[in-house]
Structures are given as C-alpha cells and as structure tokens.
C-alpha cells in the first residue's frame, strides 16, 4: 500500500518456489510440502529441494501467510525496561516458552508509566497472532482496537473489569499479607513500606493489603516512603528511613531491586546489620535474591506459572476466539532467607 | 504459499483502505497518505480518515511492503540467555536504539554455545531488513545464506576474517591488559583467572592477553579455573580457588556475573575480606557493578558505543549494500571501585 520513496533500496530479487522446483527437477507442490511443517515428503525429494533452495537463496515467505488470513506466528510482546531484573527474567522465560510453541516475539517498547495504545497498535501493524503486554496499563479504547482486529490480547500484571481481555496477575494482596503475617509473628515492631512506582497496578494492591493487615494486627506501619522499583530508588528510600532518629526495624519493599537498594543503604552507607538491626523483605524473587550477597527474604511472584498461563491462554484464544475472558491470579509464596528473621 | 490446514482459524476479515475511504468520504489516496510517514495531508482530512479507520478497525499492512520488495522495518535480533545481566543490559539498550530509528526487533533465541544458523534462517523467513547477532558464532555457510538474500548481518562479540560481514566487538585483549597492568603495579602478587564459557570468542581473547601480559610482567598467573559466565559458576570457582592452601590474592573474572559469584564465595562462604584479603575484578561493567553491595572494579565494555555502532552499521548497509565490510573494535576502560586496591 505504502511506497516509502527515497527510503527504497535495491534488494536482490527473491527466488520463487517455481524456480526452486525447476532447478530441483520436482513439482512446485513438492517444494511447498518441503517447507510446510508436518507435510509428508520423500527424503530424496527433500534433499533435492533443499539443495536447490540453498543454491538459489530461497526461503519461503512466512509473512505471506498473514496476508491470506492465516497465521504469521509473530506474537507482539510489549515491554518496558528490560534493564530491571524482574522484567528481564520474565521476558527471558516468556520468549523461551513462545519459541517452544513456534512463535516469534516481536518486541515493542512501551513507557512503563503510560498507556500501551501506541506500542500495541505498532504490533498490530505486523499482523501478529496475538499480543502479550508485560508492562503498562491499557484503556478500553486500546482493548477495543485489538478486539476489532480479532487479535488476542493478554495482559500481565494488570487486571481490567471482567469480560474484556485475558489477564494474568500475581495475587498481590495475598503476597503482601504473607509478609505482614510473618512480621506480626516476629520480634520486629516498627515496619515501614517502600512503594513501587505509584502508577503501577500491582503497587496499589500490595500497599493497600500490607497497610491494612499490619493495622489490623495491631502494629500499624510507621512510615511509607516512595520508591520507583529501582535499586537507586531503594537506596534513597533506605537512607531516608534508616538515618531517621526513630528508625523502623523492618522494611517491606515494592520489589526486589528496591530491597537490594535498601540493604545496600543499610549495610554499606549506614553500617547497620541486616537482619539484626533491620529486616528487609522484597517482592518477586528474582534469581539474584538467592545470591549470598543479598540472601533476600521475598515474596515469590511465580514466573514459571505466569509464563505457562500466558502460553495456554494464547493457545486457547487462537483455537477458539469466542471463549469467555479469564482473569488468572497466580499464587505467591513467602521465601524465607537471611535478610529477615521471620 | 503454505496453507497450515488444521492450524487455520477464523479471523475477522480486515477492513480495506477502500472501505475506509468510502466511510470517510475521501479518496483512497488520502487514506494511503494518512498512513505514510512524511506524506502531506490536510488536518481535517486526516481526522475524517482516522475516525473511519478506528470505526472499522483498519490498520495499514506494514508487512505487505516486504512482499513488494521494500522494507518491513523488522530487524532480527538473535539472543542467547537474557537472564544474564550483560546480555539483558545490551538487549535493552539495543531495542531502545532500534525503536528510535523506527525498527522493530524480532527476537530469535539461540543456543549461546551453538552456531546461529537455525535462528538466523528463522529470522530471514520474516523478510527482516537486517539481523543483529548478539550471541553465538556463525559459520561461512550461514553468512552466505544471508548474503544471498541481500540481508545485512551484524555480529556482536565475534569477529570473522575480513570482508564477509560487519562485526562489532570489544577490544578484549586491550581490556585484559588494563587489568594485568593495574595488578602488576599493585601490591597483589598471586593472580588467578576464572574463565568465561570456553567456546566464547571473547573468552579466548581475554584469557590469552591476560596470561601473556602477567607472564611478561614477571608475575605469571598462578591458577586458571573454569567458569561459565554465571554467578553460580563464579561461586564454584571462587570456592575452589580461595579455599586452597596457597590461595591467590587477586582474581580476574571472564565477566561481572562471575566476579559477583567469586565475591559472594569469598565474603559469605569463606569469611574473607574483599579487597584486603583478595581483589576481585570483572569484565563488562553491568549496572549492578556500581551497586555498593558489590562495588566492583571492572573493565567497561562500552554498551552505548556498541549500540551506536550497530545502529550506524545497519543504516549504512541499508543505504549502500556495496560498502566494504567493517570490523569495529570498541575501546574498553578500567573502572576502579572498591573490590580491588589497584
């Protein structure tokens, strides 16, 4: 449709399946079968076709499938900042799982704080079979665009009102309550909370449940300080909290990166002992949380379960677009390590 | 070409530009201009077209461009394990830089130890404008396949003999010599080396240059232990080296993740002080190296320079496929922090 004019370049013309068939001395249908997954073809015919295809530099055009109404096997993956341990971990596992079912992830970057409308529409331009949104919220209008095109949309870490879109999200409130209950049963008396990015859906759920449970348990949270899911934000929050006269003796953090920052502030900047002087607890259980350098007590946000659920939702939706929409909450667990005596 | 039979699903038929033009009451050419970057169109015409396009769920088909010989704006990015800090960091910055020039990264996973022929051919199936290989070596046959199709191929961290393909690679030998020179000028007398994955191109260069320079400086390396670029591998190597009777007083590691493992083994498992009892030095300078918890002295493998070079190589190659191939070596620097008194 579009001609990009001055942007156009000379490209070697691609060989066609007719030319491959001619060189191989086989039928065009044999060439087609040779490049179709699951199609039957005699080994010596396949050998002839592959030799001719190699000689001509021929590759079947997968994208052409998208133009005739079938699958491209592309899946749009909308991501924010892969420079944070949890997103990199989740993205790594998700792309592995997609590759295992023959899907190719088309990466579209989003502003984690913004709506994903633009990145999502960019993915839809490429005739993707579906879109998985790992970061960013969506509006009703954006969901409607995807639905109009019949493209399955799966949201991670964000839950919309029912029957609009498939959602996978950790049961954040349950995770925060696990931490509150562990602290209420411990010797720690003065708990503080370092938030994640305030616009994040998960952040609201984690904070509300933690503050509520601690208050009901008779040890209301003594201070809430703003973080931004980064190590640097955790350092700043940790310094603010732990250099105050009446410092907290336990700090629950919006994610693991924040908790690593609080631990570094406590140990390396203020000379405090973790967990003797202050307990630090994270959320996510990224691989680094198990490294002895941090040995972080944290809530496990189960990446394998998230990825398996996304994969299955996508497969189900591709098989039957009319199924009811699902909101799946994964179950968190508390992983007790050395950063908190709980 | 291929019909995937039982795999086929019902998908809502896409609206055409003709239908959008009719609903908007404008010409088809106006619809086309509205979706062409840089084309001129009156604001009220654009408004009519966008309203009609939204109502019909119309999106221009970017992939169709690929079928008529022009650009798709897809760039294949072949990656290994994004669960390692350096690869995640590099991938994050590269996808940002590609997005800034309007390219969409199509992610193809590779076995870091294997040839990238299969993942590369998978990317070529999607009519990508180019392929950037971040992990894995390539054979001559693989390079030839890409050249036959006229698709630019850019390799990171791997250098082939000249005039075959564009390559970007850290000057690994220079980086290793910076470490050797710093150690030779220091009070440390017994240096050890923990390798990266032995099959990696960079590993061979780093090891050879470090061993050579230390030997020439009169303090030959006392022991070489195998690592695998992972924190766990670094822990194992660190325990093996530092629990020996005649332990080294300095350990240079194939990458930062390995160095974090050696530091954790020294401090948390063996009760040694870093840098007083043992110096630990890494390679890459991932963001985490600056965290006070590790405060790692390391060789900076300049990600911003790598990414800018890849972006410029791709643009140059797309503008003129006939340019001579380039091997670009980025210049490393030594970043002195607290893990080594050098």
Interface residues (C-beta under 8 A of the other chain):
Chain A: X1 X2 X3 X4 X7 X8 X9 X10 X11 X12 X13 X14 X17 X32 X35 X36 X37 X54 X56 X57 X59 X60 X61 X62 X63 X64 X65 X66 X67 X69 X70 X71 X72 X74 X77 X81 X82 X83 X88 X89 X91 X92 X93 X95 X96 X99 X104 X105 X106 X107 X108 X109 X121 X122 X124 X125 X126 X127 X145 X148 X149 X150 X231 X235 X260 X261 X263 X264 X265 X267 X268 X269 X287 X288 X291 X292 X293 X294 X295 X318 X319 X321
Chain B: X1 X2 X3 X4 X7 X8 X9 X10 X11 X12 X13 X14 X17 X32 X35 X36 X37 X54 X56 X57 X59 X60 X61 X62 X63 X64 X65 X66 X67 X69 X70 X71 X72 X74 X77 X81 X82 X83 X88 X89 X91 X92 X93 X95 X96 X99 X104 X105 X106 X107 X108 X109 X121 X122 X124 X125 X126 X127 X145 X148 X149 X150 X231 X235 X260 X261 X263 X264 X265 X267 X268 X269 X287 X288 X291 X292 X293 X294 X295 X318 X319 X321
